[in-house]
Amino acid sequence: MADVTGIFIIMLLVASAAFAPLGYFIYKYTKKNGDPFGDTEPHGDSHSAVNDLAEKAIHFVKSRIGKK
C-alpha cells in the first residue's frame, strides 16, 4: 500500500508542476478585468523587438533568395 501512496504523491507533484503555467496565465488574465498583460492594442500593430527581428530576418532571406 505504501507504493501506491508514493506513486500518488509523485504524480500529484508532477501534475502540479505541469499545470502551474496554466494556473499562472489564468491568474494574470483575470487580474485586470480580462487584460492578460496590461493594456494591449486590439489590432496587434504595436511595435516590439521580436516583430522587428522577425521582419529583418524575412527581408534578409528574401534578399538572399532574390540574388540567385
N, C-alpha and C positions, 0 to 999 in steps of 0.2 A: 504494500500500500504506500510505502514511502517513495517508491519510484514514481508512482502516478502523481503524487503531490509535488515532487521535484520537477517533473516534466510540466505540470500545470503552471508552476511558478515561473519556470524558464519561458514557456510560451506566452505567459502574461507579460513578462518583461520585453520580449521580442515584439509582441503586438503593440505595446505602448510606445516603443521606440519607432515602429513603422508608421504609426498613425499620429505621432506628435506633430509633424509638419502640417498635416491636415487640420488638426486642432488649433494650431497657431494661426493658420490662414483664416479659419472661421472666426477666431477671436479678433483678429485685426479687421476683418470685414465688417463685423457687427459693432466694432468700437465707435466708428464715426458715422453713424446713420447710413450705412451701405457704401461708404467710400473706403475701399480696401487699403489704399496707400495715400490717403490725404486727398487734396484737390488735384484731380487729373482732368485733362481735356477730353471731352467725349468723342471727338473725331480722331484722336490719335496722331495729330500732326505736330506734337511737341518735339523739340529738338532733344536729342540725347547722344551721348558719346557712342553708344552701341550702334544706333542707327547711322551715325556719321561714318563709323568704321566699316559697317557693312556696305554702305554706298561706295566708299573708297575702294573696297575690295572688289565689288562688282565692276566698277569702272576700270580698275586695273586689269581684271581678267578679260573684259571686253576689248580693251586696247591691245592686249597681247594676242587675242584670237584674231582681231581685225588686221593685224600686221602680216599674218601668214597668208 
